[in-house]
Amino acid sequence: MLAKEIKQHLIRDIIPFWERLEDKEFGGFYGYMGYDLEVHKKSVKGCILNSRILWFFSNAYLLLHKDSLLFYARHAYSFLRDHCLDKENGGLYWSVTFDGYPEEKIKHTYNQAFAIYALSSYYDASGEEEALDLAKSLFELIETKCADEYGYQEAFDETFHIIDNEKLSENGIVAEKTMNTLLHVFEAYTELFRVSKDLSVAERMGFILDTFADHVYNRETGHQDVFFDREWNSLIDLYSYGHDIEAAWLIDRGCEVLGDDNYKNKLGVITKEITANIYNRAYVDSSLINESLNGINDTTRVWWVQAEAVVGFLNGYEKNHKEHQYLQAANSVWNYIKTYLIDRRTGSEWYWALDQDRIPLKRPIVEPWKCPYHNGRMCFEVMRREKYDT
């Protein structure tokens, strides 16, 4: 029932919503829809948003084999290639104007990673070698311009001089390294290795897995720390429940793609602990609360956190069929999503978030961070794991 309902939601609701946001005049997809459902056609277009849309349509095509989905993937790919890439200095801009000119020229490792993720999937869907070549070139860029001996620096100016990491910092601190960026570099490298089998990518995946195990995962508390200085000293007592459940299944998937039993064993213990701790600490009222700062919980139900919870709990059950509570939790979170979080207004998609009384927050339906990546991926992963939907 879970897979059937989610597939219907993907085909009936999510895909048509994002198809309607195609910008036929200037390329790419419109970058903003307010809570009032008004599309702002001249808003900036975030390059992360465009990469995620490219990833979404590529994977929708790979799963559903519908030619129109590949058309929209090509549309997103053309915009990324022609407008988001800095052809002089390399890398992707943070954002471009509605008509495709550089808006915010900073380069961020997180942004480069999502382009690799999207281009790798698009190559798999289309067979276009140019896309794979671009993904490989961005891998080399990250490794030569963004990496240091401890991991990955985060924020750079247009010509790759280090700047403050304001884009991925919060709570009053500016982090030199973040769990979030490291996770999505790993996610991108997983997809690139899956389609290329490039051993240099596999080597860096191993480095990242060791970094998660040895520096990011806090063995005393059973969760991942979030913000760090350059040498992985934690800066703040923050427990991001959504990132932890997302990391659990992404790391498991990466280990499967890598095919290294040593890493499967080393990281498998950690991802099992993370899943159990999220279930015990953050799974409340058939949904996941957002995060804990200095021991105080934020009970907001954020859209992407719920999507990742469905996949993360289903993954936990897949890894150990004795953990029936995880399968039950995946179904319960989906019921919460379809009852409260999906915006049933005509022309909408999911609310950004709900408060603890299940009242929607009046935040945009589409903006540079609000896209079909998390909820679309939830649909794909549940459909791929349909055999565990019992």
ChimeraX attribute file (.defattr): number of C-alpha atoms within 10 A of each C-alpha:
attribute: neighborCount
match mode: 1-to-1
recipient: residues
	/A:1	10
	/A:2	18
	/A:3	21
	/A:4	13
	/A:5	13
	/A:6	20
	/A:7	20
	/A:8	12
	/A:9	16
	/A:10	20
	/A:11	14
	/A:12	11
	/A:13	17
	/A:14	19
	/A:15	18
	/A:16	13
	/A:17	17
	/A:18	20
	/A:19	15
	/A:20	11
	/A:21	17
	/A:22	17
	/A:23	17
	/A:24	10
	/A:25	9
	/A:26	14
	/A:27	19
	/A:28	30
	/A:29	25
	/A:30	27
	/A:31	29
	/A:32	24
	/A:33	20
	/A:34	15
	/A:35	17
	/A:36	11
	/A:37	16
	/A:38	14
	/A:39	16
	/A:40	15
	/A:41	17
	/A:42	12
	/A:43	17
	/A:44	22
	/A:45	27
	/A:46	26
	/A:47	28
	/A:48	26
	/A:49	28
	/A:50	27
	/A:51	28
	/A:52	26
	/A:53	26
	/A:54	32
	/A:55	28
	/A:56	29
	/A:57	30
	/A:58	29
	/A:59	23
	/A:60	23
	/A:61	21
	/A:62	19
	/A:63	13
	/A:64	12
	/A:65	13
	/A:66	11
	/A:67	11
	/A:68	12
	/A:69	21
	/A:70	21
	/A:71	15
	/A:72	22
	/A:73	27
	/A:74	19
	/A:75	21
	/A:76	28
	/A:77	26
	/A:78	15
	/A:79	20
	/A:80	24
	/A:81	16
	/A:82	13
	/A:83	22
	/A:84	29
	/A:85	21
	/A:86	17
	/A:87	11
	/A:88	8
	/A:89	11
	/A:90	15
	/A:91	28
	/A:92	29
	/A:93	26
	/A:94	25
	/A:95	26
	/A:96	22
	/A:97	18
	/A:98	23
	/A:99	17
	/A:100	18
	/A:101	15
	/A:102	20
	/A:103	16
	/A:104	16
	/A:105	18
	/A:106	22
	/A:107	27
	/A:108	27
	/A:109	25
	/A:110	25
	/A:111	26
	/A:112	27
	/A:113	27
	/A:114	27
	/A:115	30
	/A:116	28
	/A:117	25
	/A:118	32
	/A:119	32
	/A:120	30
	/A:121	28
	/A:122	29
	/A:123	21
	/A:124	22
	/A:125	22
	/A:126	16
	/A:127	12
	/A:128	12
	/A:129	13
	/A:130	12
	/A:131	21
	/A:132	22
	/A:133	14
	/A:134	19
	/A:135	28
	/A:136	21
	/A:137	15
	/A:138	21
	/A:139	22
	/A:140	14
	/A:141	17
	/A:142	21
	/A:143	16
	/A:144	10
	/A:145	17
	/A:146	21
	/A:147	14
	/A:148	12
	/A:149	8
	/A:150	14
	/A:151	19
	/A:152	22
	/A:153	26
	/A:154	27
	/A:155	25
	/A:156	19
	/A:157	15
	/A:158	20
	/A:159	15
	/A:160	17
	/A:161	12
	/A:162	18
	/A:163	15
	/A:164	14
	/A:165	19
	/A:166	13
	/A:167	14
	/A:168	18
	/A:169	18
	/A:170	11
	/A:171	9
	/A:172	7
	/A:173	13
	/A:174	18
	/A:175	25
	/A:176	23
	/A:177	27
	/A:178	26
	/A:179	23
	/A:180	19
	/A:181	21
	/A:182	23
	/A:183	21
	/A:184	20
	/A:185	25
	/A:186	25
	/A:187	21
	/A:188	28
	/A:189	28
	/A:190	28
	/A:191	22
	/A:192	26
	/A:193	20
	/A:194	18
	/A:195	14
	/A:196	16
	/A:197	14
	/A:198	13
	/A:199	11
	/A:200	11
	/A:201	24
	/A:202	21
	/A:203	11
	/A:204	17
	/A:205	22
	/A:206	17
	/A:207	14
	/A:208	21
	/A:209	22
	/A:210	15
	/A:211	17
	/A:212	21
	/A:213	18
	/A:214	12
	/A:215	19
	/A:216	23
	/A:217	20
	/A:218	15
	/A:219	13
	/A:220	6
	/A:221	11
	/A:222	17
	/A:223	24
	/A:224	24
	/A:225	25
	/A:226	24
	/A:227	26
	/A:228	21
	/A:229	14
	/A:230	18
	/A:231	13
	/A:232	21
	/A:233	13
	/A:234	20
	/A:235	16
	/A:236	16
	/A:237	13
	/A:238	20
	/A:239	22
	/A:240	24
	/A:241	27
	/A:242	24
	/A:243	21
	/A:244	28
	/A:245	29
	/A:246	24
	/A:247	25
	/A:248	24
	/A:249	25
	/A:250	21
	/A:251	23
	/A:252	21
	/A:253	17
	/A:254	25
	/A:255	23
	/A:256	14
	/A:257	15
	/A:258	22
	/A:259	12
	/A:260	13
	/A:261	12
	/A:262	10
	/A:263	19
	/A:264	19
	/A:265	11
	/A:266	14
	/A:267	20
	/A:268	19
	/A:269	11
	/A:270	22
	/A:271	27
	/A:272	17
	/A:273	16
	/A:274	26
	/A:275	26
	/A:276	17
	/A:277	18
	/A:278	22
	/A:279	21
	/A:280	10
	/A:281	13
	/A:282	20
	/A:283	18
	/A:284	12
	/A:285	11
	/A:286	18
	/A:287	25
	/A:288	28
	/A:289	25
	/A:290	23
	/A:291	23
	/A:292	17
	/A:293	13
	/A:294	10
	/A:295	10
	/A:296	10
	/A:297	16
	/A:298	14
	/A:299	18
	/A:300	20
	/A:301	26
	/A:302	22
	/A:303	22
	/A:304	22
	/A:305	25
	/A:306	29
	/A:307	25
	/A:308	27
	/A:309	30
	/A:310	29
	/A:311	29
	/A:312	31
	/A:313	29
	/A:314	27
	/A:315	26
	/A:316	26
	/A:317	22
	/A:318	18
	/A:319	14
	/A:320	11
	/A:321	12
	/A:322	11
	/A:323	15
	/A:324	14
	/A:325	15
	/A:326	24
	/A:327	23
	/A:328	17
	/A:329	22
	/A:330	28
	/A:331	20
	/A:332	16
	/A:333	24
	/A:334	24
	/A:335	15
	/A:336	17
	/A:337	21
	/A:338	15
	/A:339	12
	/A:340	17
	/A:341	23
	/A:342	17
	/A:343	17
	/A:344	14
	/A:345	9
	/A:346	8
	/A:347	12
	/A:348	21
	/A:349	23
	/A:350	25
	/A:351	24
	/A:352	21
	/A:353	24
	/A:354	18
	/A:355	14
	/A:356	13
	/A:357	9
	/A:358	14
	/A:359	14
	/A:360	20
	/A:361	15
	/A:362	13
	/A:363	15
	/A:364	20
	/A:365	23
	/A:366	27
	/A:367	19
	/A:368	20
	/A:369	16
	/A:370	22
	/A:371	23
	/A:372	25
	/A:373	20
	/A:374	20
	/A:375	24
	/A:376	24
	/A:377	19
	/A:378	24
	/A:379	26
	/A:380	23
	/A:381	17
	/A:382	22
	/A:383	19
	/A:384	12
	/A:385	14
	/A:386	15
	/A:387	10
	/A:388	16
	/A:389	17
	/A:390	9
